[in-house]
Amino acid sequence: MSAMIQLSDDFEARITAAVRTAGGVAAKYMTFSGNQLAPLVTDAAEGDEIAKDIRSRGRRWSVGDDVEWGPGAMQEFRAMRSGELKRSDSALKTKIDLREFESVSDFRFALSDSSGDAKYDARDLAKAITPARVDEAPSLFLASELTLLMPEIIRVERQMPYGRSILPMRFLNAPGARYYRFDVFDDYGEAQWTSNFDGTPPVGGETRQEVTRPLHYMWMMARWGLRELLEWQQARSNGRTLPNFTTERPRGARESLLRLENYWLWFGGPTGSLILGLLSTVKDLGVVSSHGIPISTSANWANLTAEQIVALVTAAVTRITIGGVEVPNTILMPIGMYNFIATTQWPNTQMMILGVLMTALKPMGITEIVAVPEMGYRLELENKLKTLKYDDATAKRYAGGINGKDVMVVLSRNPAKVAGIVSQDVRSLPPEVRPTQTSVIQLLASGGCEVRYPLAHDITVFDAFVP
């Protein structure tokens, strides 16, 4: 094999870029190309029946809708618009007449309008509704500020490429739904020839399994004390840089939700939950995929030679393609395995094992090999999770891999074959205002990972490393 493979001119540059990406602030995984995977996101169509009497709203939430204002904030805006509530001097200096906005919705839209055609600068709009005293319009102050800051807060999704960046994602947009339904296929049927159209033609695709899965909420709170709100208001009124806690706390809450969602996408929900992740297995049945994905075992990748690793990965891809129907396109590896093949030369060449694999597998449909932290078991993470609220079984699952062992996944990265399910994306409830503190609760509803075509994927579980 080695004599037939030529080192491409840009291979070294791509490997260098991929390894360098691992140390970057914006990356938690590496790819052969050195580029982050293009997101695959689909929305349920308007009116799609998610479950009985539950239909999709047909779109994800816009940034302006991410923060609920609530009756208190809307009442305070109307009072300020009518002049009943006094505005601060800095608000009056903006020379923005609130009577230009016929409704609260008009003002919210203007506040979240990021187009270049906006009449007013968003920061000036926020300053224009600064109350003369913070205790006169606390809900309006915080709701408007969070709406203004939301584009900055949601950048955490781009900076932290969890399962959302690797798995295709499907947004049901069905707030409040308790469950949803989908069909699992893998029966394609066999066509037959006919000479004169006698008899009955064969029928394919009739064998399917209807699956019902739960949709669960997770939540997190951001909270500020009265003194911090006063400091925040003064900064806005005086045009100074806002304190860090204004964005870091809601951003931290959002990131915490995405971390938990990430666990659900890969490993499923908490013990006893019917939320399944891509790597979920059936309890008490050994290593059996909950989705029906074929699973095989292998000696630990660190105990294999270069030739054995190439043979192992090629065989995993072949197990899918040999049926002549499915064509996988992505391989997910533990970071340790990826680093090894990216930095270890193929015998008697200047080429790394990673390059040999891509050269051999590209004709079979593989376009990317990805290093994913969750594919590898991390004992230190398991111990950390045990110190938190997780039971031992859940901590072991969330520590990566399957049953405390590294795994490799050959994936048909296609939303029709596999997808992470979001019932409702991250959303902030109306601020809860108290005399000495104000809080905002953020919600996210997830259905874990759905696999509609199990035979389009393959999982390899590695044995423990033998020194």
C-alpha positions as a printed NumPy array, in Angstrom:
array([[  0.   ,   0.   ,   0.   ],
       [  2.731,   2.461,   0.942],
       [  4.364,   2.301,  -2.48 ],
       [  1.123,   3.413,  -4.161],
       [  0.435,   6.457,  -1.973],
       [  1.899,   9.855,  -2.804],
       [  2.269,  12.702,  -0.355],
       [  0.021,  15.589,  -1.44 ],
       [  1.603,  19.031,  -1.633],
       [ -0.714,  20.535,   0.97 ],
       [ -0.871,  17.571,   3.356],
       [  1.701,  18.88 ,   5.828],
       [  0.03 ,  22.286,   5.893],
       [ -3.358,  20.722,   6.581],
       [ -2.054,  18.523,   9.361],
       [ -0.259,  21.491,  10.912],
       [ -3.453,  23.532,  10.724],
       [ -5.484,  20.734,  12.296],
       [ -3.102,  20.268,  15.194],
       [ -2.739,  23.992,  15.703],
       [ -6.521,  24.336,  15.788],
       [ -6.618,  22.087,  18.84 ],
       [ -4.853,  24.722,  20.896],
       [ -7.049,  27.548,  19.667],
       [ -9.624,  29.249,  21.842],
       [-12.429,  28.408,  19.426],
       [-11.895,  24.666,  18.977],
       [-12.418,  21.552,  21.037],
       [-12.006,  19.118,  18.176],
       [ -9.649,  18.704,  15.205],
       [-10.278,  17.743,  11.606],
       [ -8.076,  16.42 ,   8.834],
       [ -8.777,  19.508,   6.726],
       [ -8.027,  21.883,   9.583],
       [-11.47 ,  23.48 ,   9.175],
       [-14.407,  23.221,  11.558],
       [-17.261,  21.086,  10.288],
       [-19.964,  22.994,   8.466],
       [-23.127,  22.981,  10.622],
       [-26.058,  20.891,   9.419],
       [-29.223,  22.43 ,  10.852],
       [-32.809,  21.771,   9.828],
       [-36.091,  23.146,  11.112],
       [-39.291,  21.165,  11.323],
       [-41.681,  22.542,   8.739],
       [-44.493,  24.857,   9.755],
       [-47.383,  22.747,  11.008],
       [-45.462,  19.45 ,  11.168],
       [-47.131,  17.113,  13.648],
       [-44.484,  16.472,  16.302],
       [-46.863,  14.347,  18.366],
       [-50.601,  14.059,  18.764],
       [-52.086,  17.574,  18.669],
       [-48.591,  19.124,  18.852],
       [-47.367,  20.968,  15.757],
       [-44.154,  22.771,  14.912],
       [-44.007,  26.53 ,  14.778],
       [-41.735,  26.169,  11.765],
       [-38.799,  28.358,  12.817],
       [-36.178,  28.74 ,  15.47 ],
       [-36.404,  31.656,  17.871],
       [-34.952,  34.884,  16.581],
       [-32.458,  36.708,  18.77 ],
       [-35.096,  39.269,  19.646],
       [-37.386,  36.542,  20.975],
       [-34.701,  34.846,  23.082],
       [-35.569,  37.062,  26.043],
       [-39.132,  37.208,  27.316],
       [-40.039,  40.662,  28.588],
       [-43.093,  39.669,  30.559],
       [-46.07 ,  41.815,  31.63 ],
       [-43.989,  43.913,  34.052],
       [-41.473,  45.094,  31.45 ],
       [-44.183,  45.807,  28.882],
       [-46.254,  47.808,  31.378],
       [-43.189,  49.825,  32.386],
       [-42.406,  50.59 ,  28.733],
       [-45.928,  51.869,  28.113],
       [-45.711,  54.032,  31.23 ],
       [-42.364,  55.447,  30.091],
       [-43.698,  56.031,  26.575],
       [-46.629,  58.004,  27.963],
       [-44.374,  60.038,  30.239],
       [-45.745,  58.579,  33.434],
       [-42.312,  57.124,  34.233],
       [-39.464,  59.597,  34.148],
       [-36.35 ,  58.851,  32.114],
       [-32.768,  59.594,  33.113],
       [-30.875,  62.592,  31.736],
       [-28.758,  60.295,  29.553],
       [-31.965,  58.79 ,  28.123],
       [-33.302,  62.232,  27.227],
       [-29.987,  63.208,  25.59 ],
       [-30.437,  60.435,  23.   ],
       [-33.339,  62.54 ,  21.627],
       [-35.261,  59.35 ,  20.858],
       [-39.008,  59.866,  21.146],
       [-40.552,  56.634,  22.401],
       [-43.844,  57.661,  20.835],
       [-42.335,  56.673,  17.481],
       [-42.87 ,  53.071,  18.497],
       [-46.51 ,  52.101,  18.38 ],
       [-46.059,  48.988,  20.496],
       [-43.595,  47.149,  22.695],
       [-43.039,  44.68 ,  19.848],
       [-41.9  ,  47.499,  17.559],
       [-39.371,  48.652,  20.123],
       [-38.092,  45.116,  20.772],
       [-37.618,  44.578,  17.051],
       [-35.66 ,  47.815,  16.723],
       [-33.536,  46.911,  19.741],
       [-32.564,  43.549,  18.24 ],
       [-32.285,  44.758,  14.623],
       [-28.747,  44.014,  13.453],
       [-29.254,  45.132,   9.863],
       [-27.363,  48.086,   8.49 ],
       [-30.654,  49.856,   7.756],
       [-31.594,  50.374,  11.418],
       [-32.664,  53.934,  12.164],
       [-31.142,  54.003,  15.639],
       [-28.087,  52.475,  17.193],
       [-29.148,  49.665,  19.522],
       [-27.08 ,  51.012,  22.402],
       [-28.799,  54.401,  22.08 ],
       [-32.182,  52.691,  22.105],
       [-31.312,  50.88 ,  25.317],
       [-30.066,  54.1  ,  26.864],
       [-33.287,  55.835,  25.782],
       [-35.351,  53.724,  28.198],
       [-33.049,  54.086,  31.188],
       [-35.33 ,  55.046,  34.092],
       [-34.474,  57.982,  36.323],
       [-34.426,  55.536,  39.218],
       [-33.655,  51.838,  38.784],
       [-36.4  ,  50.797,  41.18 ],
       [-39.01 ,  52.497,  38.99 ],
       [-38.569,  50.169,  36.001],
       [-36.346,  47.219,  37.013],
       [-37.982,  44.664,  34.704],
       [-37.769,  46.951,  31.668],
       [-34.144,  47.786,  32.397],
       [-32.979,  44.181,  32.642],
       [-35.146,  42.794,  29.817],
       [-33.974,  45.5  ,  27.41 ],
       [-30.338,  45.034,  28.409],
       [-30.439,  41.273,  27.902],
       [-32.134,  41.731,  24.524],
       [-29.382,  44.134,  23.51 ],
       [-26.617,  41.829,  24.748],
       [-28.079,  38.58 ,  23.389],
       [-26.038,  38.525,  20.136],
       [-22.887,  38.671,  22.26 ],
       [-24.162,  36.076,  24.714],
       [-25.051,  33.468,  22.076],
       [-21.581,  33.523,  20.544],
       [-20.751,  30.809,  23.067],
       [-22.338,  28.343,  20.622],
       [-19.711,  29.187,  18.025],
       [-16.843,  29.254,  20.497],
       [-17.68 ,  25.933,  22.14 ],
       [-18.27 ,  23.377,  19.38 ],
       [-20.132,  20.707,  21.288],
       [-22.187,  17.944,  19.703],
       [-24.188,  20.691,  17.981],
       [-21.207,  21.359,  15.721],
       [-20.562,  17.71 ,  14.86 ],
       [-23.99 ,  16.088,  14.732],
       [-26.699,  17.343,  12.395],
       [-29.261,  19.251,  14.476],
       [-33.033,  19.308,  14.041],
       [-35.111,  22.008,  15.719],
       [-38.7  ,  20.929,  16.361],
       [-39.759,  24.395,  17.556],
       [-42.528,  22.909,  19.662],
       [-42.398,  24.606,  23.088],
       [-44.129,  22.603,  25.801],
       [-44.217,  19.311,  23.877],
       [-43.635,  16.333,  26.168],
       [-42.675,  13.876,  23.453],
       [-42.345,  13.481,  19.672],
       [-42.532,  10.672,  17.131],
       [-40.337,   9.575,  14.243],
       [-39.833,   6.514,  12.047],
       [-36.787,   4.245,  11.986],
       [-36.012,   2.744,   8.583],
       [-33.441,   0.329,   7.173],
       [-35.604,  -1.72 ,   4.839],
       [-34.873,  -0.691,   1.272],
       [-36.343,  -3.709,  -0.518],
       [-35.009,  -5.294,  -3.692],
       [-36.124,  -4.239,  -7.153],
       [-36.753,  -6.956,  -9.757],
       [-36.661,  -6.994, -13.527],
       [-39.783,  -7.548, -15.578],
       [-40.163,  -8.513, -19.199],
       [-43.858,  -7.915, -19.768],
       [-45.099,  -6.38 , -16.478],
       [-46.867,  -9.503, -15.343],
       [-47.526, -10.054, -11.643],
       [-46.981,  -7.617,  -8.803],
       [-43.876,  -5.429,  -8.462],
       [-41.879,  -5.684,  -5.208],
       [-42.426,  -3.014,  -2.584],
       [-39.663,  -1.449,  -0.492],
       [-39.552,   0.7  ,   2.581],
       [-42.696,  -0.738,   4.152],
       [-40.901,  -2.131,   7.176],
       [-40.485,   0.701,   9.624],
       [-40.602,   1.21 ,  13.353],
       [-42.455,   4.156,  14.846],
       [-40.563,   5.482,  17.841],
       [-41.875,   7.81 ,  20.552],
       [-39.27 ,   9.755,  22.518],
       [-39.597,  12.186,  25.432],
       [-38.612,  15.841,  25.316],
       [-37.188,  17.156,  28.584],
       [-36.348,  20.638,  29.821],
       [-33.182,  21.746,  31.548],
       [-32.745,  25.104,  33.284],
       [-30.156,  27.484,  34.712],
       [-30.32 ,  30.856,  36.468],
       [-28.343,  34.083,  36.255],
       [-28.715,  36.447,  39.237],
       [-27.662,  39.98 ,  40.174],
       [-27.809,  41.859,  43.467],
       [-29.31 ,  45.338,  43.817],
       [-25.902,  47.003,  44.076],
       [-24.787,  45.328,  40.849],
       [-27.941,  46.476,  39.059],
       [-27.307,  50.026,  40.238],
       [-23.724,  49.799,  38.984],
       [-24.983,  48.382,  35.684],
       [-27.525,  51.181,  35.286],
       [-24.943,  53.86 ,  36.056],
       [-22.586,  52.421,  33.447],
       [-25.315,  52.498,  30.817],
       [-26.436,  55.993,  31.778],
       [-22.916,  57.396,  31.665],
       [-21.845,  55.601,  28.494],
       [-19.104,  53.641,  30.274],
       [-18.045,  50.062,  29.571],
       [-20.493,  47.668,  31.146],
       [-19.294,  45.541,  34.094],
       [-18.291,  41.98 ,  33.219],
       [-21.132,  40.452,  35.211],
       [-23.692,  41.945,  32.823],
       [-22.857,  39.448,  30.089],
       [-20.742,  36.795,  31.792],
       [-23.542,  35.48 ,  34.013],
       [-26.186,  34.954,  31.288],
       [-23.48 ,  33.662,  28.976],
       [-22.334,  31.258,  31.677],
       [-25.907,  30.062,  32.211],
       [-26.319,  29.485,  28.49 ],
       [-23.013,  27.639,  28.288],
       [-24.036,  25.429,  31.217],
       [-27.22 ,  24.454,  29.364],
       [-25.245,  23.636,  26.226],
       [-22.818,  21.486,  28.224],
       [-25.685,  19.446,  29.645],
       [-27.307,  19.206,  26.219],
       [-23.949,  17.972,  24.909],
       [-23.996,  15.092,  27.422],
       [-27.513,  14.195,  26.302],
       [-26.574,  14.268,  22.6  ],
       [-23.699,  11.822,  23.064],
       [-24.62 ,   9.731,  26.115],
       [-28.326,  10.259,  26.844],
       [-30.167,  11.759,  29.79 ],
       [-29.822,  10.997,  33.512],
       [-30.282,   7.495,  34.938],
       [-33.819,   6.286,  34.298],
       [-34.392,   8.791,  31.498],
       [-35.562,   7.678,  28.056],
       [-33.457,  10.397,  26.441],
       [-30.894,   8.598,  24.266],
       [-27.529,   9.79 ,  22.992],
       [-25.617,   8.582,  19.954],
       [-23.521,   6.261,  22.153],
       [-26.344,   5.001,  24.399],
       [-26.398,   1.253,  24.986],
       [-29.056,  -1.128,  26.295],
       [-28.586,  -1.792,  30.001],
       [-27.719,  -5.373,  31.05 ],
       [-27.269,  -6.519,  27.437],
       [-23.553,  -5.916,  27.126],
       [-22.447,  -3.564,  24.375],
       [-25.68 ,  -3.253,  22.375],
       [-26.652,   0.071,  20.833],
       [-29.989,   1.494,  21.993],
       [-30.522,   2.672,  18.407],
       [-29.594,  -0.596,  16.709],
       [-26.288,   0.725,  15.368],
       [-23.898,  -2.199,  14.741],
       [-21.143,  -2.343,  17.389],
       [-17.887,  -4.29 ,  17.137],
       [-14.897,  -4.539,  19.468],
       [-11.172,  -4.217,  18.858],
       [ -7.875,  -4.244,  20.678],
       [ -6.996,  -0.775,  21.937],
       [ -5.809,   1.482,  19.127],
       [ -2.592,   2.195,  21.067],
       [ -1.725,  -1.519,  20.898],
       [ -2.079,  -1.672,  17.103],
       [  0.541,  -1.147,  14.407],
       [  0.083,   1.423,  11.653],
       [ -1.042,  -1.289,   9.221],
       [ -3.528,  -2.672,  11.747],
       [ -5.04 ,   0.762,  12.405],
       [ -5.58 ,   1.374,   8.688],
       [ -7.102,  -2.085,   8.327],
       [ -9.35 ,  -1.523,  11.369],
       [-10.739,   1.811,  10.156],
       [-11.16 ,   0.59 ,   6.591],
       [-13.056,  -2.461,   7.805],
       [-15.412,  -0.282,   9.862],
       [-16.251,   1.81 ,   6.787],
       [-16.589,  -1.306,   4.626],
       [-19.121,  -2.847,   7.026],
       [-21.469,  -0.004,   6.065],
       [-20.701,   0.335,   2.362],
       [-20.71 ,  -3.404,   1.623],
       [-24.499,  -3.367,   1.574],
       [-24.353,  -1.144,  -1.48 ],
       [-26.858,   1.346,  -0.052],
       [-25.31 ,   3.546,   2.631],
       [-22.239,   5.754,   2.136],
       [-20.782,   7.174,   5.378],
       [-18.818,  10.397,   5.17 ],
       [-17.32 ,  11.124,   8.606],
       [-15.175,   9.265,  11.139],
       [-15.19 ,  10.358,  14.795],
       [-12.107,   9.354,  16.807],
       [-10.829,   9.836,  20.365],
       [ -8.354,  12.713,  20.524],
       [ -5.524,  10.402,  21.574],
       [ -6.048,   8.128,  18.571],
       [ -6.346,  11.083,  16.203],
       [ -3.16 ,  12.687,  17.507],
       [ -1.324,   9.379,  17.134],
       [ -2.273,   8.843,  13.482],
       [ -1.741,  12.539,  12.697],
       [  1.831,  12.514,  14.007],
       [  3.019,   8.954,  13.252],
       [  4.585,   8.241,   9.87 ],
       [  3.48 ,   5.436,   7.617],
       [  6.4  ,   2.987,   7.205],
       [  8.966,   3.914,   4.546],
       [  7.22 ,   7.163,   3.565],
       [  7.008,  10.778,   4.675],
       [  3.255,  10.434,   5.015],
       [  1.386,  10.231,   8.303],
       [ -1.105,   7.45 ,   9.   ],
       [ -3.899,  10.039,   8.84 ],
       [ -2.995,  10.877,   5.251],
       [ -2.879,   7.204,   4.311],
       [ -6.372,   6.721,   5.761],
       [ -7.85 ,   9.689,   3.934],
       [ -6.271,   8.6  ,   0.663],
       [ -7.624,   5.075,   1.052],
       [-11.083,   6.061,   2.323],
       [-11.924,   9.027,   0.118],
       [-13.103,   6.776,  -2.758],
       [-15.407,   5.095,  -0.213],
       [-17.085,   8.419,   0.619],
       [-15.167,   9.585,   3.694],
       [-14.636,  13.345,   3.557],
       [-13.44 ,  14.08 ,   7.095],
       [-11.816,  12.452,  10.104],
       [-12.584,  14.304,  13.334],
       [-11.008,  14.186,  16.79 ],
       [-13.854,  14.362,  19.325],
       [-13.168,  14.503,  23.091],
       [-16.339,  12.568,  23.903],
       [-15.128,   9.528,  21.945],
       [-12.451,   8.931,  24.578],
       [-12.999,   7.851,  28.181],
       [-11.554,  10.323,  30.735],
       [-11.15 ,   9.018,  34.274],
       [-10.449,  12.494,  35.664],
       [-13.77 ,  13.721,  34.245],
       [-15.626,  10.788,  35.799],
       [-14.146,  11.605,  39.198],
       [-15.068,  15.264,  38.783],
       [-18.662,  14.421,  37.844],
       [-18.987,  12.196,  40.888],
       [-18.221,  15.202,  43.104],
       [-21.193,  16.968,  41.531],
       [-24.808,  15.8  ,  41.463],
       [-24.261,  12.781,  39.18 ],
       [-24.596,   9.191,  40.345],
       [-21.767,   6.751,  39.584],
       [-23.429,   5.228,  36.509],
       [-24.172,   8.599,  34.907],
       [-20.715,   9.949,  35.743],
       [-19.138,   6.97 ,  33.972],
       [-21.325,   7.47 ,  30.881],
       [-20.651,  11.198,  30.704],
       [-16.888,  10.64 ,  31.066],
       [-16.79 ,   9.544,  27.428],
       [-16.795,   6.477,  25.215],
       [-18.871,   3.418,  26.129],
       [-18.545,   1.582,  29.439],
       [-15.311,   3.369,  30.29 ],
       [-13.653,   2.516,  26.953],
       [-12.66 ,   4.586,  23.911],
       [-14.846,   4.342,  20.825],
       [-14.685,   5.194,  17.139],
       [-17.811,   6.054,  15.157],
       [-18.196,   5.875,  11.392],
       [-21.042,   8.303,  10.769],
       [-23.324,   9.13 ,   7.881],
       [-23.446,  12.816,   8.765],
       [-26.813,  13.501,   7.22 ],
       [-29.86 ,  15.021,   8.974],
       [-32.067,  12.351,   7.401],
       [-29.952,   9.599,   9.002],
       [-29.051,  10.997,  12.437],
       [-29.795,  14.23 ,  14.284],
       [-29.673,  15.923,  17.648],
       [-33.157,  17.029,  18.656],
       [-33.983,  20.444,  20.124],
       [-37.592,  20.988,  21.087],
       [-37.001,  24.598,  22.139],
       [-33.707,  26.406,  21.894],
       [-32.239,  28.388,  24.792],
       [-34.741,  30.976,  25.994],
       [-34.707,  33.467,  28.851],
       [-37.827,  33.825,  30.958],
       [-38.977,  37.283,  32.131],
       [-36.763,  38.775,  34.871],
       [-37.909,  38.022,  38.395],
       [-37.45 ,  41.259,  40.312],
       [-37.086,  41.349,  44.099],
       [-36.093,  44.248,  46.339],
       [-32.48 ,  43.106,  46.773],
       [-31.843,  40.847,  43.796],
       [-33.046,  40.116,  40.26 ],
       [-32.763,  36.8  ,  38.442],
       [-33.349,  35.405,  34.954],
       [-34.007,  31.725,  34.306],
       [-32.89 ,  30.184,  31.007],
       [-34.499,  27.055,  29.553],
       [-33.629,  24.544,  26.853],
       [-35.702,  21.515,  25.776],
       [-33.886,  18.546,  24.244],
       [-34.735,  15.121,  22.886],
       [-31.176,  13.807,  22.787],
       [-30.112,  12.071,  19.566],
       [-32.352,  10.286,  17.086],
       [-31.061,   7.658,  14.641],
       [-33.452,   6.957,  11.782],
       [-31.133,   4.731,   9.751],
       [-29.088,   2.614,  12.201],
       [-27.264,   0.657,   9.488],
       [-25.835,   3.896,   8.069],
       [-23.413,   4.072,  11.022],
       [-20.893,   1.846,  12.801],
       [-19.368,   1.913,  16.286],
       [-16.084,   0.301,  17.345],
       [-15.386,  -0.112,  21.073],
       [-11.721,  -0.442,  21.974],
       [-10.493,  -2.755,  24.707],
       [ -8.386,  -1.366,  27.53 ],
       [ -4.796,  -0.455,  26.743],
       [ -2.278,  -3.206,  27.44 ],
       [  1.167,  -1.806,  28.419]])
